[in-house]
Structure formats: structure tokens, C-alpha cells
Amino acid sequence: MFVIRLASGNLLVPEYAATDDERFAGDAYVEIGPDHADYARLAAQAITPEEDSARRQRWRDGDEALRRQFLDYLARHGAEGGWNGAP
């Protein structure tokens, strides 16, 4: 996850949640403004939503061959994937 600079100047910053026993529970983005203590540090590494979208598209494009292999595997083995003796 990346820090994303919004058109308003605010930042979307990744944040995670943990359970009481410190197990990972999930992650999300929180919006912070210039008055936040970490704003200047985080703004230095922020990308625009367009840069994030382009980065995600390059990732998807680069994985097309792997996606085809996966779909071929699913076609041959079904949703069970051939685990536990399933065909």
C-alpha cells in the first residue's frame, strides 16, 4: 500500500488493525491533512491516484502470463485445485 496524495492536498495513508493478541485483522486507508504530525514526512513519498492506478495496471499486465497459467490449471483441476485427492 502506498501513500496517495488527493487533489485536495490531503493524503490517504495505509493503516492496519490488530486484534488484542496482536494478530493482523485488516488494513485500510485513512485520510490525513496538513495539520497531522506525520504529514510532511508522508507527503514526500506520496503518489497521485493516477500513478497508483498506472502502477496497478502495470502489475496486472505483467502478470498476464501467470493469470493464464492459473486459469488453465483451474480448467484442468476445477475449483478444488486437485487438493486432497480431488480430480
C-alpha positions in Angstrom: 0.0 0.0 0.0 1.2 3.5 -0.8 0.6 7.0 0.5 -1.7 8.7 -2.0 -2.0 12.5 -2.4 -5.5 13.6 -3.1 -6.5 16.6 -5.3 -7.5 18.4 -2.0 -3.9 18.1 -0.8 -4.8 15.6 1.9 -3.1 12.2 2.0 -4.6 8.7 2.1 -2.3 6.8 4.4 -2.3 3.0 4.9 -3.3 1.9 8.4 -3.7 -1.6 9.8 -5.8 -3.0 12.6 -4.6 -5.7 15.0 -6.5 -7.9 17.5 -5.8 -7.7 21.2 -3.3 -10.5 20.8 -1.6 -8.6 18.1 -2.7 -10.7 15.2 -3.3 -8.8 11.9 -7.0 -8.1 11.5 -7.1 -5.9 8.3 -5.9 -2.8 6.6 -7.4 0.3 5.1 -6.6 3.9 4.2 -7.2 6.9 6.5 -7.2 10.5 5.3 -4.9 13.0 7.0 -4.5 16.7 6.4 -1.5 19.1 6.6 -2.1 19.6 10.3 -1.2 16.0 11.0 2.2 15.5 12.7 3.4 13.0 10.1 2.0 14.9 7.0 5.4 16.3 5.8 7.2 13.0 6.1 4.5 11.1 4.4 3.9 13.7 1.7 7.5 13.3 0.5 6.7 9.7 -0.6 3.1 10.2 -1.8 1.9 9.3 -5.3 -1.2 10.5 -7.1 -4.3 8.4 -7.6 -3.4 8.3 -11.3 0.1 7.0 -10.5 -1.4 4.4 -8.3 -3.8 3.3 -11.0 -1.0 3.1 -13.6 1.2 1.1 -11.2 -1.7 -1.4 -10.6 -2.3 -1.7 -14.3 1.4 -2.4 -15.0 1.2 -5.1 -12.3 -1.8 -6.7 -13.9 -0.3 -6.5 -17.3 3.0 -8.1 -16.1 1.1 -11.0 -14.5 -1.0 -11.9 -17.6 1.1 -15.0 -18.4 0.8 -16.2 -14.8 -3.0 -15.5 -14.8 -3.4 -17.6 -18.0 -1.4 -20.5 -16.3 -3.7 -20.2 -13.3 -6.9 -20.3 -15.4 -5.5 -23.3 -17.3 -4.9 -25.0 -14.1 -8.4 -24.3 -12.8 -9.8 -25.6 -16.1 -7.9 -28.8 -15.7 -8.4 -29.3 -11.9 -11.6 -27.3 -11.0 -12.1 -25.1 -8.0 -10.8 -27.8 -5.7 -7.4 -27.4 -7.3 -6.6 -31.1 -7.2 -6.0 -31.0 -3.4 -6.9 -33.9 -1.1 -7.3 -36.3 -4.0 -9.9 -34.2 -5.9 -9.6 -34.6 -9.6 
